[in-house]
Amino acid sequence: MPSPDRAPAELLTGTALTVFRLNGQFLSASEELAREAGLTAARWQVLGSVTTEPLSVSAIARGLGTSRQSVQRIADLLVGQGLAEYRPNPAHHRAKLLAPTEEGRTALRRITPSHRRLADALLAELGPEEAREALETLHRLSAAMDRIGGAGP
């Protein structure tokens, strides 16, 4: 049994290691799903971020919890592939908005059936209530990290 003064550090380490493993598992599954549409997981993340509304590269990076530079590189690749386009930003002349093209939307739709199968399998494994609790716990953990300054880039 851990000593009381070591318990918080061990809890943080265990949580971090589990989240890192889970991140790796999700990235692996995402790479496989994205490959069906000729994308990578990173390109799928960025393109998927702008399906509802065009966003600036900075806004996408904040939403994904990653650096603006890495999103900019991926956005440029998506534009080069014809899967996304830059649009004028009325709020900021230099920070253009990224939006999917019809070809980009078609690529995302190719992922949907396999994505749905994975979601159904995960829900069948956990059950709806446990899946909902897991999501809520992850949201609370992320918000707590934001509040204490552990949000990353």
Secondary structure, DSSP 8 states (H G I E B T S, - for coil): ---TTTHHHHHHHHHHHHHHHHHHHHHHHHHHHHHTTT--HHHHHHHHHTSSS-EEHHHHHHHHTS-HHHHHHHHHHHHHTTSEEEE--TT-SSS-EEEE-HHHHHHHHHHHHHHHHHHHHHHHHH-HHHHHHHHHHHHHHHHHHHHHT----
